[in-house]
Amino acid sequence: MKKLLCLIAFAGCAAMLFTFCKNNAPKTEETDPDTEAAIAAAAEVENLGGDPAPSNMTDSLDVMNLYATVENIIVKPQGVLPYPSDGISGDALEHEVVKAWPKLSIFVKQSGNELDILDIFTAIVEVYPAPQLLEAWYAIDDNTAVSSKSKFVCQEKNHFISGEWPDPEFSNNFYLKAWPLMEDGKWIVGLVYNRLWDGDDGIGLYQNLMFWTYDSLEEHILRPVDTEERFLPSYTPQRGYVVFYPDNDNIDFKDGADPDLYWKWNGYWFESSAPQE
């Protein structure tokens, strides 16, 4: 599984890329009993060669401990979301989430057989409660589309949710979108999360990019995309960083993106002008 980590640091008007990831995984000595029981159960099923049953987590720390212990876990959100001020840290987004998401599947509490982007969003936010995602979730839940500092868009017909915090030079933002596959009830779901990053070389943007497959008819589980079959865009200064738009099924890019560098949706994945790396 390729590491999907793009760090974009802008110093003045120049664009630079830094990619890095810690090799040491979080320890699990101080997990609570429920987490340790879930670790043991998932490990036992994995040893038997089967698929693990959904594991009940209590908070994001439990999720981070679980991914470091076994490869194949289904996390079942419990319907409890913290406030944005209590969301996971930038350090967790930068290191733990990048290593966790390819190993963790997420059960979605869905009613009926139709994909509901709000159900998808709620499940993702609970497992990865990043502050921007939480702020958007509470705003959408309260039917508050626009606040003084941010703008949230929820278009259920386009299976799209976004949040933007505009700034003259930089912008915190995220985009969540679902694309229908060429099979009934099968989807690709993508999340891109861009946050301001204050590093040694100045302020820039840090990008998390995650994709899952989803079956809305039967299992209702977000399963990490296998990048052996479907490779993902890596940042280059010419391409810029990823954005999704509600009425455009392609992957688009901002900040100096070359129009000849395209990622077009074909009903299965994105046809790209970029060679697979």
C-alpha positions in Angstrom: 0.0 0.0 0.0 1.5 3.3 -1.0 1.8 6.0 1.5 -0.6 8.8 0.7 1.0 11.8 2.2 1.4 15.2 0.4 2.9 18.1 2.3 2.7 21.4 0.5 4.7 24.2 1.9 4.5 27.7 0.3 7.4 30.1 1.2 6.5 33.5 -0.2 5.3 32.9 -3.7 7.3 29.7 -4.3 5.7 26.2 -3.9 7.7 23.4 -2.4 6.9 19.9 -1.5 8.0 17.9 1.6 6.9 14.3 2.2 7.7 12.5 5.3 6.3 10.0 7.8 7.4 8.6 11.1 8.4 5.0 11.1 7.5 4.3 14.7 3.9 3.2 15.3 2.0 4.3 18.4 2.2 1.9 21.4 -0.8 0.2 22.8 0.2 -0.4 26.4 -2.3 2.1 27.9 -5.4 1.3 25.9 -8.6 0.8 27.8 -10.1 -2.7 28.2 -12.6 -2.3 25.4 -9.9 -1.4 23.0 -7.6 -4.3 24.1 -10.5 -6.7 23.7 -11.2 -5.4 20.1 -7.5 -5.8 19.3 -7.4 -9.4 20.5 -10.6 -10.3 18.7 -9.5 -8.7 15.4 -6.0 -10.4 15.7 -7.6 -13.8 16.3 -9.9 -13.5 13.3 -7.0 -12.3 11.2 -4.9 -15.3 12.3 -7.7 -17.6 11.2 -7.8 -16.0 7.8 -11.3 -14.5 8.0 -12.8 -11.1 8.0 -13.2 -9.4 11.3 -16.5 -8.5 12.7 -17.1 -4.7 13.3 -15.1 -3.5 16.4 -16.6 -1.0 18.7 -14.3 1.9 19.4 -14.7 4.7 22.0 -12.6 7.5 20.6 -10.0 8.4 18.0 -7.1 7.3 20.3 -8.5 3.8 20.2 -8.6 3.8 16.4 -4.9 4.9 16.3 -3.9 2.1 18.6 -5.9 -0.5 16.7 -4.4 0.3 13.2 -0.9 -0.2 14.7 -1.8 -3.7 15.9 -3.6 -5.5 13.1 -4.1 -4.8 9.4 -7.8 -5.5 8.8 -10.2 -3.9 11.2 -13.8 -2.7 10.7 -14.5 0.3 13.0 -18.1 0.7 14.0 -18.8 4.4 15.1 -20.9 4.8 18.2 -22.7 8.0 17.3 -20.6 10.3 19.6 -18.8 13.3 18.1 -16.5 15.7 20.0 -16.7 19.4 19.5 -14.2 21.0 17.1 -12.0 22.2 19.9 -11.5 18.6 21.0 -10.7 17.2 17.6 -7.5 15.3 16.7 -4.3 17.3 16.5 -2.4 18.3 13.4 0.3 15.9 14.4 -2.2 13.0 14.3 -3.4 14.1 10.8 0.2 14.4 9.7 1.4 11.0 10.9 -1.1 8.6 12.4 -4.1 9.2 10.1 -1.8 8.8 7.0 -0.7 5.4 8.3 -4.1 4.4 9.7 -6.6 4.9 6.9 -5.3 2.2 4.5 -5.8 -0.4 7.3 -9.2 0.6 8.7 -12.6 0.0 7.2 -15.6 2.0 8.5 -19.1 0.7 9.1 -21.7 3.3 8.0 -25.1 3.5 9.7 -27.2 3.8 6.6 -31.0 3.6 6.3 -32.3 2.0 3.2 -30.3 1.1 0.1 -29.4 4.5 -1.2 -26.1 6.2 -0.5 -26.5 9.2 1.7 -23.5 11.5 1.8 -24.4 12.8 5.2 -24.3 9.2 6.6 -20.9 8.7 5.0 -19.6 12.0 6.3 -20.8 11.3 9.8 -19.0 7.9 9.9 -15.8 9.4 8.6 -15.9 12.4 11.0 -16.3 10.1 14.0 -13.4 7.9 13.1 -11.2 10.8 12.0 -12.5 13.8 14.0 -10.4 16.5 12.4 -11.4 20.0 13.6 -12.6 21.3 10.2 -14.7 18.2 9.6 -16.3 18.6 13.0 -17.1 22.2 12.5 -18.7 21.4 9.2 -20.7 18.5 10.7 -22.1 20.7 13.5 -22.9 23.5 11.0 -24.7 21.2 8.6 -26.5 19.5 11.4 -27.8 22.9 12.6 -28.7 23.9 9.0 -26.2 26.7 9.2 -24.7 26.8 5.7 -22.6 29.9 6.1 -20.8 31.4 9.1 -18.6 34.5 9.5 -15.4 32.5 9.1 -16.4 29.6 6.8 -18.6 28.4 4.1 -20.1 24.9 4.0 -21.8 23.2 1.1 -23.9 20.0 1.2 -25.4 18.8 -2.0 -27.0 15.5 -1.5 -28.0 15.1 -5.2 -24.3 15.4 -6.2 -23.1 13.3 -3.2 -20.9 16.2 -2.2 -19.9 18.1 1.0 -17.3 20.8 1.4 -16.0 23.3 3.8 -13.8 26.4 3.1 -12.1 28.9 5.3 -11.1 31.6 2.9 -7.9 33.7 3.3 -6.2 36.1 0.9 -3.2 33.8 0.6 -4.1 30.4 2.1 -7.2 28.4 2.7 -8.2 25.6 5.0 -10.6 23.4 3.1 -11.9 19.9 2.7 -14.0 18.1 0.0 -15.9 14.9 0.3 -17.5 13.3 -2.8 -18.9 9.9 -3.9 -18.7 8.6 -7.5 -20.9 5.8 -8.7 -19.2 2.7 -10.1 -20.4 0.7 -13.0 -22.2 -1.8 -10.7 -25.5 -1.2 -8.9 -25.0 0.2 -5.4 -21.2 0.4 -5.7 -19.3 3.6 -5.1 -15.9 5.3 -4.7 -15.8 7.8 -1.9 -13.0 10.4 -1.7 -12.0 12.9 1.0 -9.3 15.5 0.7 -8.4 17.6 3.7 -6.1 20.6 3.4 -5.1 22.6 6.5 -2.7 25.4 7.1 0.7 24.2 8.3 3.3 26.4 10.0 6.6 24.7 9.4 10.3 25.7 9.6 10.2 27.2 6.1 7.0 29.2 6.5 3.2 28.7 6.3 1.9 26.2 3.8 -0.8 23.7 3.2 -0.8 20.1 4.4 -2.9 17.6 2.4 -4.5 14.3 3.5 -6.1 12.4 0.6 -8.1 9.2 1.2 -10.4 7.0 -0.9 -12.7 4.1 -0.1 -15.0 1.7 -2.0 -18.5 1.5 -0.7 -21.4 -0.9 -1.2 -24.7 0.8 -0.4 -26.9 -2.2 -1.1 -25.4 -4.8 1.2 -22.5 -4.3 3.6 -22.5 -0.5 4.1 -18.7 -0.5 4.8 -16.1 2.0 3.6 -13.1 -0.1 2.6 -9.8 1.6 1.8 -9.0 1.8 -1.9 -6.3 -0.7 -3.1 -3.7 1.5 -4.7 -2.3 -1.5 -6.5 -5.4 -1.3 -8.7 -6.2 2.3 -8.4 -3.3 4.7 -8.0 -3.7 8.2 -6.6 -2.4 11.6 -7.6 0.8 12.7 -6.0 1.5 16.4 -5.6 3.7 18.2 -8.0 4.1 22.0 -8.4 2.7 21.8 -11.9 -0.4 19.8 -10.8 -1.2 21.6 -7.5 -3.2 20.2 -4.7 -6.5 18.2 -5.1 -10.0 19.6 -5.0 -13.4 18.0 -5.8 -16.3 19.9 -7.3 -20.0 19.0 -6.9 -20.9 19.0 -10.6 -17.6 17.6 -12.0 -16.7 14.0 -11.6 -13.0 14.5 -12.4 -10.3 15.1 -9.9 -9.3 18.7 -10.2 -6.3 20.7 -8.9 -5.6 24.2 -7.7 -2.6 26.6 -7.7 -0.7 26.4 -10.9 -2.3 23.2 -12.2 -1.4 22.3 -15.8 -4.6 21.7 -17.8 -2.8 18.9 -19.7 -2.5 17.0 -16.4 -5.9 15.5 -16.0 -7.7 12.8 -14.0 -11.0 12.0 -15.7 -13.6 9.7 -14.1 -14.4 6.7 -16.4 -17.0 4.9 -14.2 -14.4 2.7 -12.6 -11.5 5.0 -11.6 -9.8 8.1 -12.9 -8.0 8.0 -16.3 -4.8 10.1 -15.9 -2.2 11.7 -18.1 0.3 11.1 -15.3 2.2 7.8 -15.3 1.7 5.5 -12.4 4.6 5.9 -10.0 
